[in-house]
């Protein structure tokens, strides 16, 4: 009892468990991310001083669309195409992680933190970490750098004073 056997059956069972857990994470995290952005839109608290756009679109809407697209990748009609969906998920998560790094940096520089934004970034990080073993690492690096570059060029943020 407690021993791990490296025969094909034990490894296959462990992989099936990991695969089910990964599917759950890939379903739940985007739902949480959408919920965070919707709550952030409705809520008028500590984060009301932070504003940001990407290509002129409010980051709340970018986040909702991003997580909705990730959620759609898990739906049965789309998820049948394993390799293209995996590559698209890799590019989306890696690029978003690059963007989130700049968004967290923005908050650190201005010493103004948004718990909703940080929780959304944590959802991205969890999704990235959960899917990392299945990612094409070269594609992930390229998308990460592209995300950094895109947010460095197209992100516009401001901190409004609250009186």
For each residue, the residues with C-beta under 8 A, 3 or more apart:
1:
2:
3:
4: 10
5: 9 10
6: 10 11
7: 10 11
8: 11 12
9: 5 12 13
10: 4 5 6 7 13 14
11: 6 7 8 14 15
12: 8 9 15 16
13: 9 10 16 17
14: 10 11 17 18
15: 11 12 18 19
16: 12 13 19 20
17: 13 14 20 21
18: 14 15 21 22
19: 15 16 22 23
20: 16 17 23 24
21: 17 18 24 25 130
22: 18 19 25 26 130 131 134
23: 19 20 26 27 74
24: 20 21 27 28
25: 21 22 28 29 126 127 130
26: 22 23 29 30 70 73 74 89 127 130 131
27: 23 24 30 31 71 74
28: 24 25 31 32
29: 25 26 32 33 67 70 123 126 127 130
30: 26 27 33 34 67 68 70 71 74 123 127
31: 27 28 34 35 67 71
32: 28 29 35 36 123
33: 29 30 36 37 63 66 67 70 120 123 124
34: 30 31 37 38 63 64 67 68 71
35: 31 32 38 39
36: 32 33 39 40 63 116 119 120 123
37: 33 34 40 41 60 61 63 64 67 116 120
38: 34 35 41 42 64
39: 35 36 42 43 116
40: 36 37 43 47 60 114 116 117
41: 37 38 60
42: 38 39
43: 39 40 47 116
44: 48
45: 48
46: 49 114 115
47: 40 43 50 114 115 116 117
48: 44 45 160 162
49: 46 112 159 160 161 162
50: 47 107 112 114 117 157 158 159 160
51: 58 157 158 159 160
52: 58 59 103 106 155 156 157 158
53: 56 57 58 59 155 156 157
54: 57 59 62 99 150 151 154 155 156
55: 154
56: 53 156
57: 53 54 61 62
58: 51 52 53 61 62
59: 52 53 54 62 63 103 117
60: 37 40 41 63 64
61: 37 57 58 64 65
62: 54 57 58 59 65 66
63: 33 34 36 37 59 60 66 67 120
64: 34 37 38 60 61 67 68
65: 61 62 68 69
66: 33 62 63 69 70 92 96
67: 29 30 31 33 34 37 63 64 70 71 123
68: 30 34 64 65 71 72
69: 65 66 72 73 92
70: 26 29 30 33 66 67 73 74 89 92 93 127
71: 27 30 31 34 67 68 74 75
72: 68 69 75 78
73: 26 69 70 78 79 85 88 89
74: 23 26 27 30 70 71 78 79
75: 71 72 78 79
76: 79 80
77: 80
78: 72 73 74 75 81 85
79: 73 74 75 76 82 85
80: 76 77
81: 78 84 85
82: 79 85 86
83: 86 87
84: 81 87 88
85: 73 78 79 81 82 88 89
86: 82 83 89 90 134 135 136
87: 83 84 90 91 136 139
88: 73 84 85 91 92
89: 26 70 73 85 86 92 93 131
90: 86 87 93 94 131 135 136 139 140 143
91: 87 88 94 95 139 143
92: 66 69 70 88 89 95 96 143
93: 70 89 90 96 97 124 127 128 131 135 140 143
94: 90 91 97 98 128 135 139 140 141 142 143 144 147
95: 91 92 98 99 143 144 146 147 150
96: 66 92 93 99 100 124 128 147
97: 93 94 100 101 124 125 128 144 147
98: 94 95 101 102 143 144 145 146 147 148 149 150 151
99: 54 95 96 102 103 147 148 150 151 155
100: 96 97 103 104 120 121 124 125
101: 97 98 104 105 148
102: 98 99 105 106 148 151 152 155
103: 52 59 99 100 106 107 117 121 151 155 157
104: 100 101 107 108 118 121
105: 101 102 108 109
106: 52 102 103 109 110 155 157
107: 50 103 104 110 111 112 113 114 117 118
108: 104 105 111
109: 105 106
110: 106 107 159
111: 107 108
112: 49 50 107 159
113: 107 117 118
114: 40 46 47 50 107 117 118
115: 46 47 118 119
116: 36 37 39 40 43 47 119 120
117: 40 47 50 59 103 107 113 114 120 121
118: 104 107 113 114 115 121 122
119: 36 115 116 122 123
120: 33 36 37 63 100 116 117 123 124
121: 100 103 104 117 118 124 125
122: 118 119 125 126
123: 29 30 32 33 36 67 119 120 126 127
124: 33 93 96 97 100 120 121 127 128
125: 97 100 121 122 128 129
126: 25 29 122 123 129 130
127: 25 26 29 30 70 93 123 124 130 131
128: 93 94 96 97 124 125 131 132
129: 125 126 132
130: 21 22 25 26 29 126 127
131: 22 26 89 90 93 127 128 134 135
132: 128 129 135 140
133:
134: 22 86 131
135: 86 90 93 94 131 132 139 140
136: 86 87 90 139 140
137: 140 141
138: 141 142
139: 87 90 91 94 135 136 142 143
140: 90 93 94 132 135 136 137 143 144
141: 94 137 138 144 145
142: 94 138 139 145 146
143: 90 91 92 93 94 95 98 139 140 146 147
144: 94 95 97 98 140 141 147 148
145: 98 141 142 148 149
146: 95 98 142 143 149 150
147: 94 95 96 97 98 99 143 144 150 151
148: 98 99 101 102 144 145 151 152
149: 98 145 146 152 153
150: 54 95 98 99 146 147 153 154
151: 54 98 99 102 103 147 148 154 155
152: 102 148 149 155
153: 149 150
154: 54 55 150 151
155: 52 53 54 99 102 103 106 151 152
156: 52 53 54 56
157: 50 51 52 53 103 106
158: 50 51 52
159: 49 50 51 110 112
160: 48 49 50 51
161: 49
162: 48 49
163:
